[in-house]
Amino acid sequence: MNPRLVLLAVGLAFSLSVSVAAAQSCLEEVGAWRYGVSNDVAAEGDRGVLANGAVLQVLDLTTPTAPAIVGEVDLAYEIDAVALSGAYAFAVETTRLHVVDLSGPEPIVVGVLDGTRASVIDVEGDFVYLISDTLSIVDVSTPGAPTLRGQVVWGFWQRDIRVESGYAYVIDQDDGLRVVDVSNPDAPTQITVLDLGASTNAERIDVAGGYAYVIGWTWVAGTGAVHELFVVDLTDPTLPVLVTSPTTASSEDIVVRQGVAWLADSSWLHAYDVADPQSPSHLGSSQLGSDFESQELRMAAINGHALVTRDRIGLTVVDLTDPTDPLPVASVDVPGWIEDATTDDGVLAIAGLERGVRLVDVYHPAGPTELGFTDLGGAVWG
Protein backbone atom coordinates (compact mmCIF):
# COMPACT_ATOMS: atom_id res chain seq x y z
CA MET A 1 0.00 0.00 0.00
CA ASN A 2 1.33 3.41 -0.92
CA PRO A 3 1.67 5.82 2.00
CA ARG A 4 -0.97 8.51 2.12
CA LEU A 5 -0.16 12.21 2.14
CA VAL A 6 -2.21 14.10 4.70
CA LEU A 7 -2.80 17.74 3.83
CA LEU A 8 -3.94 20.34 6.34
CA ALA A 9 -5.60 23.42 4.85
CA VAL A 10 -6.28 26.25 7.26
CA GLY A 11 -8.52 29.12 6.24
CA LEU A 12 -7.93 32.68 7.45
CA ALA A 13 -11.49 33.16 8.67
CA PHE A 14 -12.03 29.66 10.02
CA SER A 15 -11.82 25.94 9.27
CA LEU A 16 -9.26 23.19 9.27
CA SER A 17 -9.76 20.78 6.39
CA VAL A 18 -7.97 17.43 6.55
CA SER A 19 -7.50 15.82 3.16
CA VAL A 20 -5.85 12.65 1.93
CA ALA A 21 -3.99 12.44 -1.36
CA ALA A 22 -4.74 9.00 -2.73
CA ALA A 23 -3.02 10.07 -5.94
CA GLN A 24 -1.38 13.25 -7.07
CA SER A 25 -4.47 14.34 -8.95
CA CYS A 26 -7.09 13.36 -6.35
CA LEU A 27 -7.77 14.93 -2.96
CA GLU A 28 -10.47 13.61 -0.66
CA GLU A 29 -11.53 15.41 2.49
CA VAL A 30 -11.67 12.98 5.39
CA GLY A 31 -12.18 15.34 8.30
CA ALA A 32 -12.66 18.97 9.26
CA TRP A 33 -12.46 21.30 12.25
CA ARG A 34 -14.67 24.18 11.16
CA TYR A 35 -14.77 26.47 14.17
CA GLY A 36 -13.88 30.14 13.74
CA VAL A 37 -15.50 33.56 13.83
CA SER A 38 -18.82 34.13 15.59
CA ASN A 39 -21.18 36.24 13.47
CA ASP A 40 -24.43 35.88 15.41
CA VAL A 41 -26.21 34.65 18.52
CA ALA A 42 -29.86 34.05 19.39
CA ALA A 43 -31.62 33.08 22.60
CA GLU A 44 -35.05 32.08 23.85
CA GLY A 45 -36.03 30.79 27.28
CA ASP A 46 -33.10 28.83 28.72
CA ARG A 47 -31.58 27.99 25.34
CA GLY A 48 -29.25 29.80 22.95
CA VAL A 49 -27.59 29.13 19.62
CA LEU A 50 -24.18 30.49 18.67
CA ALA A 51 -22.55 30.67 15.26
CA ASN A 52 -18.96 29.44 15.62
CA GLY A 53 -17.40 29.34 12.16
CA ALA A 54 -19.41 26.74 10.24
CA VAL A 55 -20.62 25.09 13.44
CA LEU A 56 -23.98 25.89 15.05
CA GLN A 57 -23.59 25.40 18.79
CA VAL A 58 -26.51 24.91 21.17
CA LEU A 59 -26.16 26.56 24.59
CA ASP A 60 -27.84 25.60 27.85
CA LEU A 61 -28.47 28.94 29.57
CA THR A 62 -30.32 27.61 32.61
CA THR A 63 -27.45 29.09 34.61
CA PRO A 64 -26.39 32.14 32.58
CA THR A 65 -23.20 32.52 34.59
CA ALA A 66 -22.12 29.09 33.35
CA PRO A 67 -23.31 28.66 29.74
CA ALA A 68 -22.80 25.09 28.57
CA ILE A 69 -22.43 23.84 25.00
CA VAL A 70 -24.82 20.87 24.87
CA GLY A 71 -24.81 20.11 21.16
CA GLU A 72 -23.56 21.24 17.80
CA VAL A 73 -23.96 20.62 14.09
CA ASP A 74 -21.50 21.34 11.27
CA LEU A 75 -23.11 23.25 8.38
CA ALA A 76 -19.94 23.12 6.22
CA TYR A 77 -19.68 26.86 5.50
CA GLU A 78 -19.31 29.95 7.70
CA ILE A 79 -22.64 30.83 9.32
CA ASP A 80 -23.77 34.40 8.69
CA ALA A 81 -26.97 34.64 10.76
CA VAL A 82 -29.02 32.60 13.24
CA ALA A 83 -32.46 32.71 14.84
CA LEU A 84 -34.31 30.59 17.38
CA SER A 85 -37.98 29.75 17.83
CA GLY A 86 -39.27 26.96 20.03
CA ALA A 87 -37.65 23.64 19.21
CA TYR A 88 -36.04 24.92 16.00
CA ALA A 89 -33.01 26.99 15.11
CA PHE A 90 -32.53 28.68 11.75
CA ALA A 91 -29.12 29.38 10.26
CA VAL A 92 -27.96 30.90 6.98
CA GLU A 93 -24.60 30.18 5.35
CA THR A 94 -23.62 31.38 1.87
CA THR A 95 -26.88 30.75 -0.05
CA ARG A 96 -28.70 28.22 2.11
CA LEU A 97 -31.18 28.39 4.99
CA HIS A 98 -30.90 25.45 7.38
CA VAL A 99 -33.75 24.39 9.68
CA VAL A 100 -32.31 22.62 12.72
CA ASP A 101 -34.37 20.47 15.11
CA LEU A 102 -33.18 20.98 18.70
CA SER A 103 -35.65 18.61 20.39
CA GLY A 104 -33.35 15.57 20.48
CA PRO A 105 -30.06 14.87 22.23
CA GLU A 106 -28.15 16.35 19.28
CA PRO A 107 -29.25 19.10 16.84
CA ILE A 108 -30.24 17.72 13.44
CA VAL A 109 -30.71 19.56 10.15
CA VAL A 110 -34.21 18.62 8.99
CA GLY A 111 -34.73 21.09 6.17
CA VAL A 112 -32.65 23.16 3.73
CA LEU A 113 -33.72 25.89 1.32
CA ASP A 114 -31.21 26.74 -1.41
CA GLY A 115 -30.92 30.13 -3.04
CA THR A 116 -31.36 32.21 0.13
CA ARG A 117 -28.77 34.45 1.72
CA ALA A 118 -28.96 36.83 4.65
CA SER A 119 -26.95 38.91 7.07
CA VAL A 120 -29.82 38.94 9.59
CA ILE A 121 -32.78 36.64 10.30
CA ASP A 122 -35.96 37.24 12.28
CA VAL A 123 -38.76 34.79 13.08
CA GLU A 124 -42.44 35.37 13.74
CA GLY A 125 -44.91 32.49 13.89
CA ASP A 126 -44.42 30.08 10.98
CA PHE A 127 -42.28 32.46 8.95
CA VAL A 128 -38.58 33.26 8.78
CA TYR A 129 -37.62 36.69 7.43
CA LEU A 130 -34.22 37.02 5.79
CA ILE A 131 -32.50 40.27 4.90
CA SER A 132 -29.80 40.78 2.27
CA ASP A 133 -30.39 43.03 -0.73
CA THR A 134 -33.81 41.39 -0.66
CA LEU A 135 -36.44 40.68 1.99
CA SER A 136 -37.31 37.00 1.65
CA ILE A 137 -40.18 35.37 3.54
CA VAL A 138 -39.83 31.63 4.11
CA ASP A 139 -42.67 29.40 5.32
CA VAL A 140 -41.33 26.94 7.93
CA SER A 141 -44.68 25.57 9.10
CA THR A 142 -43.36 22.25 7.77
CA PRO A 143 -39.78 22.36 9.10
CA GLY A 144 -38.59 19.61 6.77
CA ALA A 145 -39.75 21.54 3.72
CA PRO A 146 -39.06 25.28 4.07
CA THR A 147 -40.72 27.16 1.23
CA LEU A 148 -40.00 30.61 -0.20
CA ARG A 149 -43.24 32.62 -0.26
CA GLY A 150 -42.71 36.31 -1.09
CA GLN A 151 -39.91 38.81 -1.63
CA VAL A 152 -39.19 42.52 -1.83
CA VAL A 153 -36.12 43.25 -3.94
CA TRP A 154 -34.15 46.46 -3.38
CA GLY A 155 -30.92 45.52 -5.13
CA PHE A 156 -28.66 46.87 -2.39
CA TRP A 157 -27.84 45.44 1.02
CA GLN A 158 -30.09 46.08 4.01
CA ARG A 159 -28.66 46.09 7.53
CA ASP A 160 -31.24 44.74 9.98
CA ILE A 161 -34.85 43.65 10.48
CA ARG A 162 -37.47 43.24 13.20
CA VAL A 163 -40.92 41.82 12.51
CA GLU A 164 -43.90 42.58 14.70
CA SER A 165 -47.68 42.38 14.24
CA GLY A 166 -47.67 42.02 10.46
CA TYR A 167 -44.99 44.63 9.74
CA ALA A 168 -41.30 44.22 8.97
CA TYR A 169 -39.11 47.12 10.05
CA VAL A 170 -36.03 47.08 7.85
CA ILE A 171 -32.90 49.17 8.30
CA ASP A 172 -31.37 50.60 5.14
CA GLN A 173 -27.97 52.14 5.79
CA ASP A 174 -28.60 55.11 3.50
CA ASP A 175 -32.36 55.56 3.39
CA GLY A 176 -33.24 54.90 7.05
CA LEU A 177 -36.22 52.87 8.30
CA ARG A 178 -38.32 50.94 5.78
CA VAL A 179 -41.76 49.66 6.80
CA VAL A 180 -43.02 46.61 4.90
CA ASP A 181 -46.49 45.13 5.24
CA VAL A 182 -45.95 41.35 5.52
CA SER A 183 -49.51 40.41 6.50
CA ASN A 184 -49.74 38.61 3.15
CA PRO A 185 -46.52 36.54 3.02
CA ASP A 186 -46.96 35.96 -0.70
CA ALA A 187 -47.05 39.68 -1.49
CA PRO A 188 -45.05 41.77 0.99
CA THR A 189 -45.35 45.48 0.21
CA GLN A 190 -43.18 48.41 1.26
CA ILE A 191 -45.49 51.14 2.51
CA THR A 192 -43.16 53.90 3.66
CA VAL A 193 -39.59 54.96 4.42
CA LEU A 194 -38.54 57.21 7.31
CA ASP A 195 -35.44 59.26 6.49
CA LEU A 196 -33.20 59.54 9.56
CA GLY A 197 -31.04 62.25 8.01
CA ALA A 198 -29.08 62.64 4.80
CA SER A 199 -25.73 61.95 6.49
CA THR A 200 -26.93 59.17 8.80
CA ASN A 201 -25.77 55.59 8.25
CA ALA A 202 -28.44 53.45 9.96
CA GLU A 203 -27.20 50.11 11.32
CA ARG A 204 -29.40 48.17 13.77
CA ILE A 205 -32.91 48.15 15.22
CA ASP A 206 -35.01 46.76 18.04
CA VAL A 207 -38.75 47.20 18.56
CA ALA A 208 -40.43 47.39 21.97
CA GLY A 209 -43.58 48.93 23.40
CA GLY A 210 -44.71 50.54 20.16
CA TYR A 211 -41.37 52.20 19.46
CA ALA A 212 -38.44 51.41 17.19
CA TYR A 213 -34.97 52.05 18.55
CA VAL A 214 -32.45 52.56 15.76
CA ILE A 215 -28.72 53.04 16.02
CA GLY A 216 -26.62 54.66 13.33
CA TRP A 217 -23.65 56.89 12.81
CA THR A 218 -22.67 60.13 11.12
CA TRP A 219 -19.21 61.04 9.90
CA VAL A 220 -17.98 64.31 11.40
CA ALA A 221 -14.86 65.91 9.94
CA GLY A 222 -12.06 66.06 12.50
CA THR A 223 -13.94 63.72 14.86
CA GLY A 224 -14.76 60.60 12.90
CA ALA A 225 -17.85 58.42 13.26
CA VAL A 226 -20.36 59.70 15.83
CA HIS A 227 -22.85 57.00 16.84
CA GLU A 228 -26.43 57.94 17.65
CA LEU A 229 -29.65 56.44 19.01
CA PHE A 230 -32.94 57.33 17.26
CA VAL A 231 -36.38 56.64 18.77
CA VAL A 232 -39.34 56.22 16.38
CA ASP A 233 -43.02 56.14 17.34
CA LEU A 234 -44.78 53.22 15.62
CA THR A 235 -48.31 53.92 16.88
CA ASP A 236 -49.31 54.04 13.22
CA PRO A 237 -46.80 51.80 11.40
CA THR A 238 -47.74 53.42 8.11
CA LEU A 239 -46.63 56.81 9.48
CA PRO A 240 -43.56 56.30 11.71
CA VAL A 241 -42.54 59.46 13.56
CA LEU A 242 -39.09 60.37 14.88
CA VAL A 243 -39.86 61.51 18.42
CA THR A 244 -36.51 62.81 19.63
CA SER A 245 -33.34 64.34 18.36
CA PRO A 246 -30.70 61.60 18.12
CA THR A 247 -28.86 60.78 21.34
CA THR A 248 -25.09 60.32 21.04
CA ALA A 249 -24.44 56.70 22.00
CA SER A 250 -21.63 54.40 20.87
CA SER A 251 -23.10 51.14 19.62
CA GLU A 252 -22.98 48.36 17.03
CA ASP A 253 -26.13 46.53 18.16
CA ILE A 254 -29.11 47.14 20.44
CA VAL A 255 -31.71 45.27 22.48
CA VAL A 256 -34.47 46.91 24.52
CA ARG A 257 -35.90 45.23 27.62
CA GLN A 258 -38.15 46.61 30.39
CA GLY A 259 -37.56 50.27 29.66
CA VAL A 260 -33.80 49.97 29.21
CA ALA A 261 -31.97 50.09 25.89
CA TRP A 262 -28.75 48.09 25.93
CA LEU A 263 -26.19 49.18 23.35
CA ALA A 264 -23.03 47.20 22.68
CA ASP A 265 -19.88 48.19 20.84
CA SER A 266 -16.59 46.34 20.43
CA SER A 267 -15.47 47.04 23.97
CA TRP A 268 -18.43 48.28 26.04
CA LEU A 269 -22.04 47.62 26.94
CA HIS A 270 -24.04 50.79 27.64
CA ALA A 271 -27.44 51.14 29.36
CA TYR A 272 -29.93 53.91 28.51
CA ASP A 273 -33.18 54.61 30.34
CA VAL A 274 -35.97 54.73 27.73
CA ALA A 275 -38.93 54.47 30.10
CA ASP A 276 -39.78 57.83 28.57
CA PRO A 277 -38.84 57.13 24.92
CA GLN A 278 -38.70 60.85 24.20
CA SER A 279 -35.91 61.43 26.73
CA PRO A 280 -33.29 58.63 26.67
CA SER A 281 -30.68 59.03 29.41
CA HIS A 282 -27.45 57.18 30.07
CA LEU A 283 -27.50 54.91 33.13
CA GLY A 284 -24.17 53.13 33.10
CA SER A 285 -21.57 51.21 31.12
CA SER A 286 -19.35 48.17 31.53
CA GLN A 287 -16.29 47.00 29.65
CA LEU A 288 -16.77 43.68 27.87
CA GLY A 289 -13.28 42.46 28.63
CA SER A 290 -11.46 43.23 25.37
CA ASP A 291 -10.81 46.34 23.33
CA PHE A 292 -10.09 44.33 20.16
CA GLU A 293 -12.22 45.85 17.43
CA SER A 294 -14.86 43.55 15.95
CA GLN A 295 -16.01 43.58 12.36
CA GLU A 296 -19.30 41.93 13.34
CA LEU A 297 -21.13 42.20 16.66
CA ARG A 298 -24.56 40.83 17.52
CA MET A 299 -26.54 40.73 20.74
CA ALA A 300 -29.49 38.91 22.32
CA ALA A 301 -31.03 39.11 25.79
CA ILE A 302 -32.83 36.64 28.07
CA ASN A 303 -33.51 36.19 31.78
CA GLY A 304 -31.85 39.42 32.86
CA HIS A 305 -28.69 38.76 30.88
CA ALA A 306 -27.25 40.03 27.60
CA LEU A 307 -25.45 37.73 25.20
CA VAL A 308 -22.90 39.70 23.18
CA THR A 309 -20.98 37.89 20.47
CA ARG A 310 -18.03 39.48 18.71
CA ASP A 311 -16.80 37.75 15.58
CA ARG A 312 -13.16 37.36 16.57
CA ILE A 313 -13.62 37.22 20.36
CA GLY A 314 -16.63 35.02 21.09
CA LEU A 315 -19.60 35.25 23.44
CA THR A 316 -19.73 37.39 26.59
CA VAL A 317 -22.61 37.00 29.05
CA VAL A 318 -23.48 40.17 30.98
CA ASP A 319 -25.68 40.39 34.09
CA LEU A 320 -28.18 43.24 33.56
CA THR A 321 -29.60 43.30 37.11
CA ASP A 322 -28.14 46.73 37.80
CA PRO A 323 -28.35 48.95 34.69
CA THR A 324 -25.92 51.41 36.25
CA ASP A 325 -23.29 48.68 36.48
CA PRO A 326 -23.83 45.80 34.01
CA LEU A 327 -21.49 42.98 34.97
CA PRO A 328 -19.78 40.47 32.62
CA VAL A 329 -20.14 37.06 34.26
CA ALA A 330 -19.20 34.40 31.70
CA SER A 331 -17.82 33.80 28.23
CA VAL A 332 -17.68 31.22 25.45
CA ASP A 333 -14.48 31.31 23.43
CA VAL A 334 -14.23 30.99 19.63
CA PRO A 335 -11.04 30.60 17.57
CA GLY A 336 -11.66 33.75 15.53
CA TRP A 337 -9.43 34.39 12.54
CA ILE A 338 -6.48 32.07 11.92
CA GLU A 339 -3.15 33.64 10.99
CA ASP A 340 -0.78 30.67 10.80
CA ALA A 341 -0.49 26.97 11.62
CA THR A 342 2.13 24.27 11.92
CA THR A 343 1.98 20.57 12.72
CA ASP A 344 4.27 18.09 14.45
CA ASP A 345 3.64 14.47 15.46
CA GLY A 346 -0.09 14.64 14.92
CA VAL A 347 -0.68 17.92 16.74
CA LEU A 348 -1.58 21.11 14.88
CA ALA A 349 -0.73 24.45 16.47
CA ILE A 350 -2.96 27.28 15.22
CA ALA A 351 -1.94 30.90 15.75
CA GLY A 352 -5.03 33.02 16.35
CA LEU A 353 -5.11 36.55 14.99
CA GLU A 354 -6.65 37.76 18.24
CA ARG A 355 -5.14 36.26 21.35
CA GLY A 356 -3.23 33.01 21.43
CA VAL A 357 -2.39 29.50 20.27
CA ARG A 358 -4.82 26.61 19.93
CA LEU A 359 -3.76 22.94 19.72
CA VAL A 360 -5.75 20.46 17.62
CA ASP A 361 -5.19 16.69 17.54
CA VAL A 362 -5.04 15.61 13.87
CA TYR A 363 -3.46 12.21 14.46
CA HIS A 364 -6.78 10.69 13.38
CA PRO A 365 -7.61 12.84 10.31
CA ALA A 366 -11.30 11.90 10.22
CA GLY A 367 -11.91 13.38 13.65
CA PRO A 368 -9.72 16.37 14.55
CA THR A 369 -10.32 17.50 18.13
CA GLU A 370 -9.17 20.49 20.15
CA LEU A 371 -6.66 19.74 22.88
CA GLY A 372 -6.24 23.13 24.49
CA PHE A 373 -5.83 26.88 24.18
CA THR A 374 -3.22 29.28 25.51
CA ASP A 375 -4.25 32.94 25.74
CA LEU A 376 -1.19 35.09 25.08
CA GLY A 377 -3.02 38.34 25.66
CA GLY A 378 -2.64 39.67 22.13
CA ALA A 379 -2.44 38.86 18.46
CA VAL A 380 -0.20 36.00 17.33
CA TRP A 381 1.08 36.40 13.79
CA GLY A 382 2.90 33.12 13.32
Sequence and secondary structure as in RCSB ss.txt:
>XXXX:A:sequence
MNPRLVLLAVGLAFSLSVSVAAAQSCLEEVGAWRYGVSNDVAAEGDRGVLANGAVLQVLDLTTPTAPAIVGEVDL
AYEIDAVALSGAYAFAVETTRLHVVDLSGPEPIVVGVLDGTRASVIDVEGDFVYLISDTLSIVDVSTPGAPTLRG
QVVWGFWQRDIRVESGYAYVIDQDDGLRVVDVSNPDAPTQITVLDLGASTNAERIDVAGGYAYVIGWTWVAGTGA
VHELFVVDLTDPTLPVLVTSPTTASSEDIVVRQGVAWLADSSWLHAYDVADPQSPSHLGSSQLGSDFESQELRMA
AINGHALVTRDRIGLTVVDLTDPTDPLPVASVDVPGWIEDATTDDGVLAIAGLERGVRLVDVYHPAGPTELGFTD
LGGAVWG
>XXXX:A:secstr
    EEEEEE SSEEEEEEEEEETTEEEEEEEEEEE    EEEETTEEEEEETTEEEEEE SSTTS EEEEEEE 
SS EEEEEEETTEEEEEETTEEEEEE SSSS EEEEEEET   SEEEEETTEEEEESSEEEEEE SSTTS EEEE
EEE SS   EEEEETTEEEEEETTTEEEEEE SSTTS EEEEEE   TTEEEEEEEEETTEEEEEEEEEETTTEE
EEEEEEEE SSTTS EE S  EE   SEEEEETTEEEEE SSEEEEEE SSTTS EEEEEEE S     S EEEE
EETTEEEEEETTTEEEEEE SSTTS EEEEEEE    EEEEEEETTEEEEEESSSEEEEEE SSTTS EEEEEEE
 SS    
